[in-house]
């Protein structure tokens, strides 16, 4: 069993839809949780960075962490075609430590 | 805007040949990472440097892979000999040294380069 599980999709939604992306993990020592966006043939770029449990909002993006359930989510409101990319969850035990990535979910937002 | 530079962007080689990738991190970033991303999977850490020292190379196949960061700035990842299973994207990332204290936005954030895509025939 992988430490971090993520549904690979692909996920296709119409423009304006609310998108929910999720990851589950098995290592209860993870404390730092991140979401990266990766466009085709590019390197990942950081979208959201949260510590421990709770919610964090940044514009159309909301990250949620539920450590009791070992479950993290990324919500995208009013999705745009420019949001079409692969979304990777990542987590680490210590700040700046080794990141363990999920498989990535490929998202397509149709105009 | 500061960015992580990688070269080459694309490399096609035959198995048993040697191949090398170069990375120049964001200026001032003490920590440098090499990740391997197989198509359809998430990146996996190969090696992490803090300045010129290796912090973690537990997932680096040391019989064929080597990495160095001699002056604590740019880094080279080498594969010799290349095997078919090495076909992947090799990503370099860097981050600023953590100063300690409570978490703040950007602390420990990894900045990735555009990657070097390797195809082994």
gemmi code that builds the backbone of each chain (N, CA, C; Angstrom):
import gemmi

chains = {
    "A": [
        ("UNK", (0.847, -1.189, 0.000), (0.000, 0.000, 0.000), (0.888, 1.246, 0.000)),
        ("UNK", (0.546, 2.186, -0.894), (1.315, 3.419, -0.947), (0.985, 4.289, 0.256)),
        ("UNK", (1.968, 5.120, 0.667), (1.746, 6.015, 1.795), (0.682, 7.053, 1.484)),
        ("UNK", (0.613, 7.489, 0.235), (-0.350, 8.513, -0.175), (-1.102, 8.001, -1.396)),
        ("UNK", (-2.423, 7.985, -1.296), (-3.261, 7.503, -2.381), (-4.071, 8.658, -2.965)),
        ("UNK", (-4.101, 8.712, -4.296), (-4.823, 9.789, -4.971), (-5.466, 9.200, -6.222)),
        ("UNK", (-6.735, 9.493, -6.421), (-7.450, 9.010, -7.597), (-6.858, 9.683, -8.836)),
        ("UNK", (-6.347, 8.895, -9.784), (-5.676, 9.496, -10.937), (-6.592, 10.159, -11.950)),
        ("UNK", (-7.923, 9.917, -11.812), (-8.849, 10.476, -12.791), (-8.745, 9.721, -14.111)),
        ("UNK", (-8.895, 10.358, -15.277), (-9.059, 11.800, -15.413), (-10.432, 12.291, -14.991)),
        ("UNK", (-10.492, 13.564, -14.601), (-11.712, 14.198, -14.166), (-12.033, 15.316, -15.160)),
        ("UNK", (-13.233, 15.284, -15.703), (-13.649, 16.288, -16.674), (-14.883, 17.010, -16.158)),
        ("UNK", (-14.832, 18.339, -16.121), (-15.950, 19.129, -15.594), (-16.210, 20.298, -16.533)),
        ("UNK", (-17.430, 20.850, -16.503), (-17.710, 22.049, -17.312), (-17.186, 23.290, -16.602)),
        ("UNK", (-16.889, 24.289, -17.372), (-16.437, 25.569, -16.813), (-17.449, 26.088, -15.795)),
        ("UNK", (-16.927, 26.594, -14.667), (-17.793, 27.117, -13.617), (-18.134, 26.109, -12.529)),
        ("UNK", (-17.823, 24.860, -12.746), (-18.136, 23.816, -11.764), (-17.230, 23.918, -10.544)),
        ("UNK", (-17.701, 23.337, -9.452), (-16.862, 23.183, -8.260), (-16.168, 21.830, -8.369)),
        ("UNK", (-14.866, 21.853, -8.186), (-14.068, 20.630, -8.301), (-13.576, 20.220, -6.919)),
        ("UNK", (-13.640, 18.940, -6.638), (-13.131, 18.394, -5.376), (-12.079, 17.333, -5.690)),
        ("UNK", (-10.879, 17.554, -5.175), (-9.775, 16.618, -5.358), (-9.365, 16.109, -3.986)),
        ("UNK", (-9.033, 14.831, -3.895), (-8.811, 14.239, -2.574), (-7.587, 13.334, -2.545)),
        ("UNK", (-7.033, 13.221, -1.349), (-5.959, 12.263, -1.089), (-6.175, 11.635, 0.278)),
        ("UNK", (-5.824, 10.371, 0.393), (-5.776, 9.719, 1.691), (-4.344, 9.286, 1.956)),
        ("UNK", (-4.005, 9.154, 3.224), (-2.646, 8.760, 3.565), (-2.659, 7.828, 4.758)),
        ("UNK", (-1.564, 7.121, 4.930), (-1.522, 6.111, 5.988), (-0.598, 6.505, 7.149)),
        ("UNK", (0.343, 7.409, 6.914), (1.324, 7.770, 7.938), (0.790, 8.912, 8.806)),
        ("UNK", (0.441, 8.607, 10.033), (-0.136, 9.616, 10.919), (0.879, 10.679, 11.342)),
        ("UNK", (2.153, 10.476, 11.018), (3.184, 11.457, 11.374), (3.225, 12.646, 10.419)),
        ("UNK", (2.552, 12.545, 9.287), (2.539, 13.682, 8.348), (1.896, 14.886, 9.029)),
        ("UNK", (2.547, 16.045, 8.908), (2.026, 17.270, 9.524), (1.888, 18.408, 8.522)),
        ("UNK", (2.625, 18.344, 7.423), (2.641, 19.432, 6.446), (2.047, 18.902, 5.145)),
        ("UNK", (1.088, 19.636, 4.621), (0.309, 19.146, 3.495), (0.291, 20.209, 2.389)),
        ("UNK", (0.514, 19.761, 1.176), (0.619, 20.667, 0.054), (-0.175, 20.164, -1.143)),
        ("UNK", (-0.572, 21.086, -1.954), (-1.148, 20.784, -3.268), (-0.311, 21.505, -4.322)),
        ("UNK", (0.109, 20.718, -5.316), (0.855, 21.261, -6.446), (0.019, 21.119, -7.713)),
        ("UNK", (0.195, 22.069, -8.619), (-0.425, 22.004, -9.931), (0.688, 21.795, -10.955)),
        ("UNK", (0.461, 20.880, -11.888), (1.472, 20.585, -12.899), (0.824, 20.614, -14.282)),
        ("UNK", (1.211, 21.604, -15.071), (0.769, 21.651, -16.456), (1.597, 20.665, -17.276)),
        ("UNK", (1.053, 20.269, -18.415), (1.709, 19.272, -19.250), (3.135, 19.695, -19.606)),
        ("UNK", (4.062, 18.790, -19.397), (5.474, 18.984, -19.743), (6.137, 20.108, -18.937)),
        ("UNK", (5.580, 20.413, -17.773), (6.166, 21.428, -16.897), (6.430, 20.839, -15.525)),
        ("UNK", (7.201, 21.558, -14.723), (7.405, 21.143, -13.346), (6.230, 21.545, -12.474)),
        ("UNK", (6.044, 20.884, -11.336), (4.948, 21.247, -10.420), (5.158, 22.641, -9.816)),
        ("UNK", (4.058, 23.331, -9.550), (4.113, 24.615, -8.856), (3.180, 24.548, -7.643)),
        ("UNK", (3.629, 25.136, -6.550), (2.878, 25.060, -5.304), (1.613, 25.916, -5.368)),
        ("UNK", (0.494, 25.298, -4.982), (-0.786, 26.010, -4.900), (-1.149, 26.356, -3.465)),
        ("UNK", (-1.086, 25.359, -2.598), (-1.542, 25.530, -1.221), (-0.592, 24.785, -0.281)),
        ("UNK", (-0.405, 25.351, 0.904), (0.524, 24.781, 1.904), (-0.174, 24.924, 3.251)),
        ("UNK", (-0.464, 23.829, 3.908), (-1.134, 23.893, 5.204), (-0.395, 23.052, 6.233)),
        ("UNK", (-0.558, 23.443, 7.472), (0.059, 22.728, 8.590), (-1.037, 22.150, 9.464)),
        ("UNK", (-0.936, 20.870, 9.750), (-1.862, 20.166, 10.631), (-3.284, 20.241, 10.071)),
        ("UNK", (-4.273, 20.135, 10.916), (-5.658, 20.085, 10.461), (-6.232, 21.481, 10.255)),
        ("UNK", (-7.326, 21.550, 9.493), (-8.013, 22.815, 9.301), (-8.184, 23.156, 7.834)),
        ("UNK", (-8.694, 24.350, 7.613), (-8.944, 24.844, 6.262), (-8.053, 26.034, 5.949)),
        ("UNK", (-7.767, 26.191, 4.662), (-7.047, 27.363, 4.198), (-7.613, 27.771, 2.853)),
        ("UNK", (-7.892, 29.057, 2.702), (-8.501, 29.543, 1.474), (-7.574, 30.541, 0.789)),
        ("UNK", (-7.523, 30.446, -0.557), (-6.734, 31.392, -1.340), (-7.459, 31.586, -2.670)),
        ("UNK", (-8.218, 32.669, -2.746), (-8.972, 32.933, -3.955), (-10.007, 31.857, -4.208)),
        ("UNK", (-9.937, 31.225, -5.373), (-10.910, 30.182, -5.711), (-10.535, 28.817, -5.131)),
        ("UNK", (-9.411, 28.726, -4.458), (-8.901, 27.455, -3.951), (-9.060, 27.362, -2.428)),
        ("UNK", (-9.532, 26.192, -1.962), (-9.632, 25.913, -0.536), (-9.027, 24.549, -0.270)),
        ("UNK", (-8.108, 24.502, 0.682), (-7.505, 23.238, 1.086), (-8.039, 22.855, 2.452)),
        ("UNK", (-8.369, 21.590, 2.619), (-8.844, 21.073, 3.900), (-7.991, 19.890, 4.313)),
        ("UNK", (-7.692, 19.816, 5.600), (-6.940, 18.695, 6.147), (-7.728, 18.130, 7.317)),
        ("UNK", (-7.973, 16.844, 7.300), (-8.616, 16.143, 8.407), (-7.658, 15.049, 8.852)),
        ("UNK", (-6.831, 15.359, 9.851), (-5.834, 14.392, 10.285), (-6.460, 13.185, 10.962)),
        ("UNK", (-7.614, 13.359, 11.583), (-8.245, 12.220, 12.256), (-8.657, 11.157, 11.246)),
        ("UNK", (-9.022, 11.585, 10.054), (-9.415, 10.660, 8.993), (-8.291, 10.383, 8.006)),
        ("UNK", (-7.161, 11.080, 8.178), (-6.028, 10.956, 7.245), (-6.498, 11.242, 5.813)),
        ("UNK", (-7.092, 12.422, 5.654), (-7.769, 12.770, 4.408), (-7.556, 14.247, 4.152)),
        ("UNK", (-7.117, 14.582, 2.927), (-6.994, 15.983, 2.573), (-7.737, 16.247, 1.276)),
        ("UNK", (-8.199, 17.480, 1.130), (-8.983, 17.847, -0.048), (-8.552, 19.191, -0.587)),
        ("UNK", (-8.749, 19.372, -1.870), (-8.585, 20.666, -2.527), (-9.868, 20.946, -3.290)),
        ("UNK", (-10.478, 22.109, -3.007), (-11.675, 22.519, -3.717), (-11.334, 23.695, -4.631)),
        ("UNK", (-11.839, 23.628, -5.839), (-11.670, 24.722, -6.790), (-13.063, 25.231, -7.146)),
        ("UNK", (-13.312, 26.508, -6.824), (-14.614, 27.105, -7.156), (-14.531, 27.790, -8.502)),
        ("UNK", (-15.683, 27.868, -9.187), (-15.759, 28.563, -10.474), (-14.589, 28.139, -11.372)),
        ("UNK", (-14.486, 26.858, -11.615), (-13.343, 26.336, -12.355), (-13.266, 26.936, -13.762)),
        ("UNK", (-12.036, 27.128, -14.209), (-11.750, 27.750, -15.496), (-10.961, 26.783, -16.387)),
        ("UNK", (-11.053, 26.937, -17.695), (-10.239, 26.074, -18.579), (-8.755, 26.139, -18.246)),
        ("UNK", (-8.295, 27.277, -17.736), (-6.890, 27.406, -17.372), (-6.518, 26.576, -16.142)),
        ("UNK", (-7.534, 26.040, -15.443), (-7.263, 25.145, -14.313), (-6.958, 23.721, -14.784)),
        ("UNK", (-7.116, 23.456, -16.071), (-6.840, 22.121, -16.605), (-5.363, 21.791, -16.417)),
        ("UNK", (-5.104, 20.757, -15.636), (-3.740, 20.385, -15.255), (-3.818, 19.111, -14.431)),
        ("UNK", (-2.670, 18.622, -14.023), (-2.620, 17.528, -13.048), (-2.356, 18.118, -11.673)),
        ("UNK", (-3.145, 17.690, -10.697), (-3.021, 18.195, -9.333), (-2.426, 17.101, -8.454)),
        ("UNK", (-1.342, 17.444, -7.806), (-0.604, 16.503, -6.968), (-0.729, 16.918, -5.503)),
        ("UNK", (-1.122, 15.972, -4.655), (-1.017, 16.246, -3.226), (0.365, 15.776, -2.764)),
        ("UNK", (0.859, 16.410, -1.723), (2.167, 16.044, -1.184), (2.167, 16.316, 0.301)),
        ("UNK", (2.948, 15.567, 1.040), (2.977, 15.754, 2.484), (4.331, 15.352, 3.045)),
        ("UNK", (4.639, 15.916, 4.209), (5.907, 15.609, 4.853), (5.720, 15.546, 6.367)),
        ("UNK", (6.657, 14.879, 6.997), (6.604, 14.740, 8.455), (7.133, 15.998, 9.129)),
        ("UNK", (8.257, 16.501, 8.605), (8.863, 17.697, 9.182), (8.873, 18.814, 8.146)),
        ("UNK", (8.929, 20.040, 8.614), (8.934, 21.197, 7.728), (10.187, 21.160, 6.860)),
        ("UNK", (9.992, 21.230, 5.534), (11.124, 21.166, 4.636), (11.689, 19.769, 4.445)),
        ("UNK", (11.040, 18.786, 5.005), (11.515, 17.413, 4.910), (11.087, 16.726, 3.624)),
        ("UNK", (11.361, 15.442, 3.552), (11.065, 14.663, 2.352), (9.580, 14.706, 2.044)),
        ("UNK", (9.258, 15.110, 0.822), (7.877, 15.151, 0.378), (7.475, 13.817, -0.227)),
        ("UNK", (6.321, 13.315, 0.192), (5.734, 12.135, -0.415), (4.544, 12.608, -1.240)),
        ("UNK", (4.579, 12.318, -2.534), (3.553, 12.780, -3.449), (2.518, 11.694, -3.713)),
        ("UNK", (1.294, 12.136, -3.985), (0.287, 11.260, -4.536), (0.536, 11.071, -6.019)),
        ("UNK", (-0.281, 10.229, -6.621), (-0.113, 9.894, -8.033), (-0.474, 11.051, -8.953)),
        ("UNK", (-1.318, 11.970, -8.453), (-1.778, 13.072, -9.287), (-3.129, 12.785, -9.887)),
        ("UNK", (-3.993, 13.811, -9.942), (-5.302, 13.715, -10.593), (-5.304, 14.651, -11.787)),
        ("UNK", (-5.597, 14.099, -12.954), (-5.647, 14.914, -14.170), (-7.025, 15.546, -14.294)),
        ("UNK", (-7.066, 16.864, -14.333), (-8.320, 17.612, -14.408), (-8.427, 18.313, -15.749)),
        ("UNK", (-9.605, 18.220, -16.346), (-9.892, 18.942, -17.582), (-11.157, 19.759, -17.365)),
        ("UNK", (-11.080, 21.063, -17.590), (-12.228, 21.955, -17.463), (-12.629, 22.393, -18.870)),
        ("UNK", (-13.825, 21.995, -19.266), (-14.290, 22.248, -20.624), (-15.037, 23.580, -20.713)),
        ("UNK", (-14.745, 24.411, -21.737), (-15.450, 25.698, -21.896), (-16.933, 25.472, -22.186)),
    ],
    "B": [
        ("UNK", (11.740, 37.017, -12.761), (11.365, 36.143, -11.650), (12.382, 35.011, -11.512)),
        ("UNK", (12.867, 34.762, -10.305), (13.848, 33.718, -10.082), (13.245, 32.364, -10.381)),
        ("UNK", (14.045, 31.475, -10.983), (13.543, 30.144, -11.286), (14.673, 29.142, -11.229)),
        ("UNK", (14.282, 27.876, -11.150), (15.228, 26.781, -11.175), (15.475, 26.414, -12.640)),
        ("UNK", (16.745, 26.415, -13.025), (17.103, 26.114, -14.405), (17.568, 24.668, -14.511)),
        ("UNK", (17.095, 23.969, -15.543), (17.511, 22.596, -15.785), (17.879, 22.430, -17.252)),
        ("UNK", (18.847, 21.558, -17.482), (19.167, 21.200, -18.866), (19.733, 19.786, -18.904)),
        ("UNK", (19.566, 19.093, -20.031), (18.745, 19.488, -21.164), (17.259, 19.300, -20.868)),
        ("UNK", (16.374, 19.886, -21.631), (14.938, 19.671, -21.446), (14.538, 18.278, -21.889)),
        ("UNK", (15.159, 17.811, -22.954), (14.847, 16.489, -23.491), (16.154, 15.765, -23.810)),
        ("UNK", (16.174, 14.459, -23.532), (17.351, 13.651, -23.820), (16.885, 12.265, -24.256)),
        ("UNK", (17.348, 11.841, -25.436), (17.085, 10.488, -25.906), (18.423, 9.780, -25.967)),
        ("UNK", (18.486, 8.612, -25.370), (19.735, 7.868, -25.348), (19.438, 6.382, -25.494)),
        ("UNK", (20.453, 5.639, -25.813), (20.309, 4.188, -25.889), (20.721, 3.577, -24.564)),
        ("UNK", (20.133, 2.441, -24.256), (20.493, 1.776, -22.996), (21.980, 1.459, -22.996)),
        ("UNK", (22.528, 1.502, -21.811), (23.944, 1.289, -21.499), (24.788, 2.551, -21.710)),
        ("UNK", (24.183, 3.597, -22.267), (24.921, 4.849, -22.410), (24.868, 5.656, -21.114)),
        ("UNK", (25.751, 6.633, -21.020), (25.769, 7.529, -19.873), (24.966, 8.784, -20.200)),
        ("UNK", (24.322, 9.334, -19.179), (23.549, 10.557, -19.375), (23.713, 11.429, -18.123)),
        ("UNK", (23.691, 12.736, -18.331), (23.858, 13.667, -17.210), (22.856, 14.804, -17.330)),
        ("UNK", (22.355, 15.220, -16.171), (21.420, 16.343, -16.093), (22.012, 17.397, -15.160)),
        ("UNK", (21.724, 18.646, -15.494), (22.276, 19.758, -14.727), (21.149, 20.610, -14.157)),
        ("UNK", (21.383, 21.135, -12.962), (20.382, 21.972, -12.312), (21.052, 23.163, -11.645)),
        ("UNK", (20.490, 24.330, -11.850), (20.946, 25.546, -11.172), (19.774, 26.068, -10.344)),
        ("UNK", (19.858, 25.986, -9.015), (18.708, 26.380, -8.181), (18.549, 27.894, -8.118)),
        ("UNK", (17.493, 28.311, -7.475), (17.280, 29.735, -7.241), (18.407, 30.253, -6.349)),
        ("UNK", (18.929, 31.408, -6.695), (20.058, 31.964, -5.959), (19.749, 32.082, -4.474)),
        ("UNK", (20.668, 31.566, -3.671), (20.498, 31.661, -2.224), (19.785, 30.483, -1.597)),
        ("UNK", (19.216, 29.607, -2.412), (18.532, 28.431, -1.864), (19.553, 27.378, -1.466)),
        ("UNK", (19.519, 27.001, -0.194), (20.515, 26.068, 0.329), (20.164, 24.613, 0.049)),
        ("UNK", (18.873, 24.329, -0.089), (18.440, 22.940, -0.240), (18.098, 22.653, -1.696)),
        ("UNK", (18.625, 21.561, -2.199), (18.382, 21.164, -3.589), (17.947, 19.709, -3.614)),
        ("UNK", (16.952, 19.447, -4.440), (16.355, 18.116, -4.542), (16.369, 17.638, -5.992)),
        ("UNK", (16.581, 16.336, -6.163), (16.330, 15.688, -7.452), (15.188, 14.685, -7.245)),
        ("UNK", (14.160, 14.847, -8.072), (13.025, 13.932, -8.064), (12.934, 13.238, -9.420)),
        ("UNK", (12.388, 12.033, -9.410), (12.101, 11.325, -10.659), (10.585, 11.142, -10.737)),
        ("UNK", (10.033, 11.479, -11.897), (8.592, 11.328, -12.098), (8.341, 10.463, -13.336)),
        ("UNK", (7.879, 9.253, -13.064), (7.493, 8.350, -14.156), (6.124, 8.781, -14.651)),
        ("UNK", (5.881, 8.647, -15.954), (4.642, 9.107, -16.564), (3.422, 8.538, -15.833)),
        ("UNK", (2.536, 9.435, -15.417), (1.317, 9.003, -14.747), (1.469, 8.796, -13.256)),
        ("UNK", (2.639, 9.132, -12.720), (2.875, 8.973, -11.285), (3.350, 10.290, -10.677)),
        ("UNK", (3.342, 10.340, -9.361), (3.866, 11.509, -8.683), (5.383, 11.449, -8.585)),
        ("UNK", (6.020, 12.601, -8.349), (7.483, 12.612, -8.214), (7.939, 11.812, -6.993)),
        ("UNK", (9.103, 11.182, -7.122), (9.724, 10.453, -6.010), (11.128, 11.009, -5.789)),
        ("UNK", (11.452, 11.275, -4.530), (12.741, 11.864, -4.204), (13.873, 10.879, -4.481)),
        ("UNK", (14.872, 11.355, -5.211), (16.091, 10.568, -5.422), (17.177, 10.990, -4.436)),
        ("UNK", (17.391, 12.299, -4.324), (18.457, 12.791, -3.461), (18.145, 14.220, -3.026)),
        ("UNK", (18.533, 14.539, -1.789), (18.364, 15.874, -1.231), (19.706, 16.362, -0.710)),
        ("UNK", (20.070, 17.579, -1.103), (21.302, 18.217, -0.632), (20.959, 19.387, 0.279)),
        ("UNK", (21.721, 19.553, 1.328), (21.723, 20.771, 2.118), (23.118, 21.362, 1.926)),
        ("UNK", (23.159, 22.505, 1.231), (24.447, 23.047, 0.759), (25.134, 21.967, -0.070)),
        ("UNK", (26.352, 21.575, 0.260), (27.020, 20.567, -0.568), (26.896, 19.151, -0.016)),
        ("UNK", (26.201, 18.999, 1.105), (26.100, 17.701, 1.769), (24.808, 16.980, 1.407)),
        ("UNK", (24.919, 15.663, 1.251), (23.743, 14.836, 0.995), (22.976, 14.623, 2.298)),
        ("UNK", (21.691, 14.952, 2.278), (20.841, 14.764, 3.450), (20.086, 13.446, 3.352)),
        ("UNK", (19.651, 13.097, 2.162), (18.864, 11.876, 1.955), (19.116, 11.370, 0.546)),
        ("UNK", (19.671, 10.191, 0.421), (19.815, 9.542, -0.885), (19.367, 8.097, -0.796)),
        ("UNK", (18.438, 7.841, 0.113), (18.013, 6.474, 0.372), (17.313, 5.822, -0.827)),
        ("UNK", (16.717, 6.622, -1.701), (16.013, 6.080, -2.864), (16.836, 6.201, -4.143)),
        ("UNK", (18.071, 6.598, -4.035), (18.934, 6.735, -5.214), (19.573, 5.375, -5.538)),
        ("UNK", (19.349, 4.851, -6.748), (19.985, 3.565, -7.121), (21.487, 3.775, -7.337)),
        ("UNK", (22.224, 3.581, -6.294), (23.625, 4.018, -6.279), (24.529, 3.182, -7.186)),
        ("UNK", (24.031, 2.045, -7.662), (24.870, 1.262, -8.572), (24.989, 1.936, -9.936)),
        ("UNK", (24.022, 2.798, -10.256), (24.066, 3.447, -11.568), (23.856, 4.950, -11.525)),
        ("UNK", (23.335, 5.462, -10.444), (23.058, 6.892, -10.319), (24.078, 7.537, -9.379)),
        ("UNK", (24.464, 8.743, -9.733), (25.293, 9.548, -8.830), (24.850, 11.003, -8.925)),
        ("UNK", (25.017, 11.718, -7.835), (24.656, 13.133, -7.813), (25.702, 13.889, -7.022)),
        ("UNK", (25.980, 15.099, -7.465), (26.935, 15.923, -6.738), (26.520, 17.380, -6.780)),
        ("UNK", (26.975, 18.097, -5.758), (26.732, 19.531, -5.654), (27.983, 20.118, -4.997)),
        ("UNK", (29.048, 20.132, -5.775), (30.386, 20.351, -5.246), (30.556, 21.673, -4.497)),
        ("UNK", (30.023, 22.746, -5.003), (30.221, 24.055, -4.366), (28.951, 24.527, -3.678)),
        ("UNK", (28.005, 23.629, -3.520), (26.771, 23.995, -2.844), (25.870, 24.900, -3.643)),
        ("UNK", (26.082, 24.944, -4.964), (25.218, 25.792, -5.803), (24.527, 24.894, -6.819)),
        ("UNK", (25.115, 24.746, -8.018), (24.474, 23.912, -9.020), (24.788, 22.436, -8.765)),
        ("UNK", (24.046, 21.585, -9.467), (24.148, 20.147, -9.203), (24.059, 19.365, -10.506)),
        ("UNK", (24.660, 18.190, -10.498), (24.602, 17.279, -11.635), (24.120, 15.916, -11.170)),
        ("UNK", (23.206, 15.340, -11.935), (22.723, 13.985, -11.706), (23.163, 13.140, -12.898)),
        ("UNK", (23.836, 12.039, -12.611), (24.354, 11.197, -13.689), (23.773, 9.793, -13.603)),
        ("UNK", (23.560, 9.210, -14.759), (23.111, 7.821, -14.842), (24.080, 7.087, -15.762)),
        ("UNK", (24.672, 6.010, -15.256), (25.565, 5.209, -16.068), (25.639, 3.785, -15.530)),
        ("UNK", (25.217, 2.796, -16.312), (24.610, 2.895, -17.628), (23.096, 3.085, -17.537)),
        ("UNK", (22.540, 3.752, -18.520), (21.088, 3.955, -18.540), (20.367, 2.653, -18.886)),
        ("UNK", (19.208, 2.450, -18.269), (18.376, 1.287, -18.538), (17.003, 1.754, -19.028)),
        ("UNK", (16.281, 0.857, -19.668), (14.975, 1.215, -20.233), (14.047, 1.797, -19.167)),
        ("UNK", (14.114, 1.249, -17.967), (13.244, 1.683, -16.879), (13.572, 3.063, -16.328)),
        ("UNK", (14.665, 3.657, -16.814), (15.036, 4.996, -16.351), (14.290, 6.086, -17.097)),
        ("UNK", (13.538, 5.719, -18.121), (12.771, 6.714, -18.877), (11.778, 7.388, -17.945)),
        ("UNK", (11.912, 8.697, -17.823), (11.109, 9.453, -16.852), (11.434, 10.934, -17.003)),
        ("UNK", (10.717, 11.753, -16.220), (11.061, 13.168, -16.092), (11.912, 13.321, -14.829)),
        ("UNK", (13.044, 13.972, -14.950), (13.902, 14.225, -13.802), (13.755, 15.693, -13.421)),
        ("UNK", (13.210, 15.889, -12.227), (12.875, 17.223, -11.749), (13.862, 17.666, -10.684)),
        ("UNK", (14.312, 18.893, -10.813), (15.138, 19.503, -9.784), (14.284, 20.546, -9.062)),
        ("UNK", (14.469, 20.649, -7.764), (13.756, 21.650, -6.983), (14.706, 22.250, -5.958)),
        ("UNK", (14.381, 23.457, -5.522), (15.195, 24.064, -4.470), (14.295, 24.758, -3.466)),
        ("UNK", (14.813, 24.953, -2.278), (14.080, 25.687, -1.259), (15.054, 26.440, -0.381)),
        ("UNK", (14.523, 27.502, 0.241), (15.359, 28.304, 1.123), (15.618, 27.549, 2.417)),
        ("UNK", (16.736, 27.844, 3.048), (17.044, 27.189, 4.321), (16.036, 27.643, 5.366)),
        ("UNK", (15.545, 26.696, 6.149), (14.572, 27.032, 7.164), (15.252, 27.743, 8.328)),
        ("UNK", (14.635, 28.819, 8.795), (15.232, 29.587, 9.882), (14.702, 29.146, 11.233)),
        ("UNK", (13.775, 28.234, 11.231), (13.195, 27.786, 12.492), (12.028, 28.656, 12.885)),
        ("UNK", (11.402, 28.381, 13.995), (10.247, 29.146, 14.431), (8.976, 28.655, 13.792)),
        ("UNK", (7.889, 29.365, 13.966), (6.601, 28.911, 13.450), (6.562, 28.944, 11.932)),
        ("UNK", (5.728, 28.102, 11.383), (5.617, 28.028, 9.941), (5.117, 29.357, 9.381)),
        ("UNK", (5.652, 29.734, 8.256), (5.162, 30.927, 7.567), (5.060, 30.606, 6.094)),
        ("UNK", (4.269, 31.355, 5.418), (4.051, 31.080, 4.003), (5.379, 31.135, 3.259)),
        ("UNK", (5.643, 30.101, 2.485), (6.883, 30.046, 1.717), (7.971, 29.278, 2.410)),
        ("UNK", (7.924, 29.110, 3.690), (8.976, 28.381, 4.407), (8.942, 26.913, 4.017)),
        ("UNK", (10.050, 26.410, 3.496), (10.089, 25.026, 3.093), (9.453, 24.782, 1.756)),
        ("UNK", (8.950, 25.837, 1.114), (8.320, 25.665, -0.186), (9.349, 25.237, -1.212)),
        ("UNK", (9.024, 24.215, -1.980), (9.893, 23.742, -3.043), (9.533, 24.437, -4.349)),
        ("UNK", (10.546, 24.945, -5.029), (10.370, 25.518, -6.359), (10.974, 24.537, -7.356)),
        ("UNK", (10.167, 24.080, -8.297), (10.604, 23.086, -9.257), (11.038, 23.739, -10.561)),
        ("UNK", (12.012, 23.122, -11.201), (12.350, 23.473, -12.565), (11.389, 22.803, -13.525)),
        ("UNK", (11.590, 23.023, -14.819), (10.690, 22.458, -15.825), (10.992, 20.996, -16.117)),
        ("UNK", (12.101, 20.491, -15.609), (12.383, 19.076, -15.735), (13.194, 18.715, -16.965)),
        ("UNK", (13.799, 17.551, -16.891), (14.528, 16.970, -18.025), (13.877, 15.630, -18.335)),
        ("UNK", (13.319, 15.547, -19.536), (12.627, 14.303, -19.895), (13.598, 13.364, -20.580)),
        ("UNK", (13.780, 12.178, -20.004), (14.714, 11.174, -20.522), (13.954, 10.037, -21.171)),
        ("UNK", (14.353, 9.692, -22.371), (13.840, 8.510, -23.052), (15.014, 7.589, -23.346)),
        ("UNK", (14.932, 6.366, -22.835), (15.977, 5.383, -23.066), (15.454, 4.335, -24.043)),
        ("UNK", (16.159, 4.183, -25.165), (15.720, 3.252, -26.212), (16.492, 1.928, -26.150)),
    ],
}
model = gemmi.Model(1)
for chain_id, residues in chains.items():
    chain = gemmi.Chain(chain_id)
    for i, (resn, *xyz) in enumerate(residues, 1):
        res = gemmi.Residue()
        res.name, res.seqid = resn, gemmi.SeqId(i, " ")
        for name, pos in zip(("N", "CA", "C"), xyz):
            atom = gemmi.Atom()
            atom.name, atom.element = name, gemmi.Element(name[0])
            atom.pos, atom.b_iso = gemmi.Position(*pos), 0.0
            res.add_atom(atom)
        chain.add_residue(res)
    model.add_chain(chain)
structure = gemmi.Structure()
structure.add_model(model)
structure.setup_entities()
